[in-house]
Amino acid sequence: MTVTTLNEAFAAAGAAAWGGLPFGELAEDMTAAAVEQTERLCPKPQTVLVAAFPYYAGERGGNLSLYARGPDYHQVVTARLNTVCDFLRERYKNAAFLAAADNSPLPERQAAWRCGMGLRGKNGLVILPPYGSYVFLGTILTDAALDLPKSRPSPDCMGCGKCLAVCPGGALGEGGVDLSRCLSKLTQKKGTLTGEEAALVEAHPLIWGCDTCQKVCPYNASPALTPLSEFREGLVDSLWEEDLEGLTNRTFRKKYGDRAFAWRGPVPLRRNLTLQAADGASRES
């Protein structure tokens, strides 16, 4: 099998870029627990493949993060990567190929950076021109030792610092990302928020996720639109109180279960809508 044939397989799957590396190299970026979990999934893992799938569908109003408006990317990316797995299984009859997207112990961004995909953004994201940072990542884990060319690690972005300056929660710094202060994480947090957390959500235009650092990034000034139909069509741009009214956990999942914002159920969404409604009322009074 050649790199050319893999290029064709990933292109047919809709990937904008892909790379691969020995699992042992990626394990250097993983905790012992994550390595152990990986080895339970795939005994004697040898190779990790990583691919990027664009999702930007253009400037659209709404109160949901751009990544969450289409079908659940976990399912879409995994399904597309499974076509590559099928391709590889035909050539490696006795090998295992396991596709995943943001739901495995593998550190996808580190895998992409080690393979030289795109740039290392100061906001912790993979920047892949011309799509900017609006890409989903997925991986294929295998016990086959694929013969892949060695690549140089990704360079850093231009380092303008705009993302660090505008981060609402102050989660971004030169040392990395403090997820406990990341507003995207706070909008998804279960239970009662602290006063500081609630104030951040109140002042935020989104009830799920946070695109602030991406919107100011120079690499996202005019990103290319996704060629993938799943992330262009049938988008849900906003959710309002009337959309959630009367929904139980079961009926909510029946209505929105194929969306990335559905995994926490309706409670955090209702809470965030209530906080923002209270903030709007206080501004009007």
N, C-alpha and C positions, 0 to 999 in steps of 0.2 A: 504494500500500500504506500502511495506517495502523498506528499503534502498537497499536490495538485488535486488528487481525488478527494482528500479531506476538505480542501477549499470548496470543491463542487458540492459536497454533502452539506456543509454548513451554509453555503449560499442558498441551496435549495430549501433549507429549513428556515430561511429568512434572517439569518444572523448577519449583522453588519461587520463583525470581526470575531476572530476566535484565536485561541492559543492553547498551548499544552505544556505541561512540565511534569517531571517525576514527582510522585507523591512525597517522597522523602524531602524534597526541597520545600514544598508547601508546608510540611509538618513543622518546619522551623518557625512558622508564624502561628502555630496552633498550641493550645494548652494540652497537657497530657490527657485530660478528660476528653477533649475533642478528638484527639488521635485515637484513643481507645474506642470512642463511639463510632468513628469512621471504620475502624477495623472490625467492629461488630457488624456493620452494614456490608462490608466487603473485605473478607479475610485476605490478607496479603495484598493490599492495594499497591498498585504500581504507577499509575498515570492518572493525572487530572486534566481534563479538557475544560476550557471555560469559553463562553461565547456571550456576545452582547446583542440585544434586540432593541431597536429604537421604539419609543412610544409617543413622541411629541406629535400632537394633532393640531397645533396652531393655537393662537391666542383666543381664549374663550373665557367669558365670565363664569363665575361659579364659586361655591364655598367648599369644594373638595379639592384636595391636591391633584395635580394633573395625572400622577401615576395611578390614582385610584378610580378614575372615571370610566375606564373600560373594563372588560372582563378581568377576573382575578389573574394577575400576571403569573402567579405560581403555576396555575393550570395551563395557561397559554404557552409559557416558555418551556415547561416540562413536556408538553405534547409535541412541540416543535423539536426539542432535543431528542425525543424518543425516535424521531425519524432518522436522526444520525445514529442513534444506538442500533436501530434495525440494520442500517447500512454496515455498521461495524460488526454486528453479530454474524453477518453473512461471510465475513472475512476472517473472523476469529471465533471459530465454532464453539470452543470450550471456555470462552472468557465471559465474565459478567460485565455488564455496562449499566450503570445506574444514573439516571438523569434526576436533577433537582434544581430548584430555583428558590433561593432564600429560605430554604427549609431543611438544610442539612448542616452537619458540623463543619463543613468546608468553608473557609473564609474567602468568599468569591472575589472581593475587591483585591485582596492580596494576591490571589491567583492571577487575576487580570494584570495587575501591575508587574508581577514577576515575569509574565509572558510578554511584557512590553506593549500591552494594549492601551492606547490613549495616553492620557496624562494623569498625574496624581494631583487632584484638587485639594486645596487647603481645607475644604469642607468635608473631606473624607470620601469624595465621590470620584468615580472614574469618568474622565472627560474624554469623549470620543468624537472629535470633529469628523463630519460636519453636523453630527447630532448633539453635540454638547454633552451635558451630563444626563440628558433625558434618555437613558438606556437602562434596561433590565439586564441583569446578569444571571446566567445559569451554568451549571457544571455537569460534567459526566465523569463519574468515578469508575475506574476499571482495574481489574487485576492483570490486564494485559500490559506488557512493557512496550508501549508504542515507540517507534523510532522517530522522534521529532527533533527538528533543528533547535539548537540553543539560541535563545533570544536575549536581548538586552532588557533590563528592567525599564519600566516607564519613567520618563523624566517628570520633574515637577511642573506644575502649571506656571504661568508668568509671575505669580505671587503678588498680584496687585493689592490683595488684602481687603477687597470690597466685601467678600462673604463674611469675613471676620467682623467687619465693622457693623454690618446690618443685622447680624443674628439676634433675633428678639430676646432669646434667653441667655445670651452670652455663652453659648455652648462651644463656640469655635475659638481655638487659640493656636499659637504656634506649636504647642505640644500635642495637638490632636483634637478630638471631639469628646466633650463631656456629655454623654447621652442622658444623664440625669437632668440636664438643663435644655435638652433639645425639644423644641416646641412640637415637632412632629411626634415625638414619643409621648409628650404630655397630653396631646389631644387623644391619644389612644389608651391612656392610662386608665385602669379600672379604679373604681371607688372614688372617694372624696379627694379633691385636690387641696393642697395647702393654699394659704392666702396668696402667696407669691405666684404659684402655679395658676390659680384661678384668674388672677389679674392678667397674666400673659395670654391665656385663652380668650378672655373677655375682649382684649384689644386686637385680637388676631382676625383677619378676614376669612379664615378657613375653619371649618369645624372638624376637619380630619386632615392631618398632615401639615406640612409647612414648606412652601416653595421659595421662601424669601432669599436664601443664599443662592439658589439657582437663577432666580430672576435677575440678579445684579451681576452675574458672572459674565465677563466679556465673551467667553466661548459660547454663551447661550444668547447672544445678541440677535442672531437670526438663524436658529437651528433648522436643519432640514426636517421636513415632515416624515413621519414614519411611513414606510411602504406597506406595513402590516395591517391588514383589514381589521383585525380584532381590536386594534388600538385607535382606529379611525372612525368606526361606525358604532351606532347605538350607545353613545357615551352618556353617562349620568353626570351632569356638571354640578348639580346642587341637590341638597336635601333640606327640606324645611319641616316645621312642626307638623303640617298637614300630611306630609309624606309618611311620617312615622306614627301618626295618631292611630291608636287602637291596635297597634301591632304587638303581638306577643313575640317571644324569642323565636318560636316555631314559624309564625307567619312572616316575621321579618326575614328569616333565613330563606323561606320559600320565595319571597319577593326579591331579595337582594343577595342571596347566598352565593351567587356567581361573581360577586364584586369584592375587591380587595379590602374595602372598608367594612365588610360584614363580619369579619372573624371575631370581633369583640361583642357583637350583638348591638341592639339599639340603645343601650343605657348610656355609654359614653357620648354618643351622638346627641341624645336628648339633653344630657347635662351641658354639653358645649353650646348647643342652641339656646338653652335657658340662660347661661352665663352671658352670651353675646346679646340676647334680647334685653337682659337687665342693664348691660352696659349702654345699649342704645337708648333705653328709656332714661337712664341717668343723664345722658348727654342732652336729651331733648328738654329735660326739666330745668 
